[in-house]
Every structure is written in C-alpha cells, then in structure tokens.
Amino acid sequence: MGDDRVEYKYSYILDHLNTFVTFRTFIMTIEIKLRKGEPIDRAIRRLKKRLDREGVIRDVRAKRYFEKPSDKKRVARKVAAFSQMLRTRYEKM
C-alpha cells in the first residue's frame, strides 16, 4: 500500500510538471523512474537536475513573455562586450 501512495504522489508531481512545461502546441515530458525504496525527495532532486541539464526551466522562463528582436540583440551585444572585457582582462595575467 505504501508503494501505491508514492506512485500517486510521483504521478501528481509529473502531471503538474507537464502543465508547467507545456508551450502552445509543444509538450515536453520528462520522466524519472522511481527506484525501489527511493525517497520521493531524492527523485524530485534527480528530476530537477535533469530539467536543469536539458535547459527546460531556462526555456520556459525565456518564453514566458515576448521579447522584441531588438531587445534580444541588445542583450546579446551586452553579453558579448562583457565576455570580451573578461577575456582581455585575463589575457594580461
């Protein structure tokens, strides 16, 4: 009986994750198999690591609001200038 409850909680979390990761017509499902005797906290941690590794959370946050192309270019130029500044700073060392 205890295993059924764990599976229910696990599927409940995944159902909510699927709704969180849903974009207009694109649905990405990520599954984590719950190991025998594994606490749900550890499974959630593995799920979070996989989400982070695959860049799902970053994509969701980026697509939450519309960003104008000119704003994207401005941010890209700012990041490039910063990384160039770091590159020149550490080349001198």
Secondary structure by P-SEA (a helix, b strand, c coil): caaaaaaaaaaaaaaaaaaaaccccbbbbbbbbbcccccaaaaaaaaaaaaaaaaaaaaaaaacccccaaaaaaaaaaaaaaaaaaaaaaaac
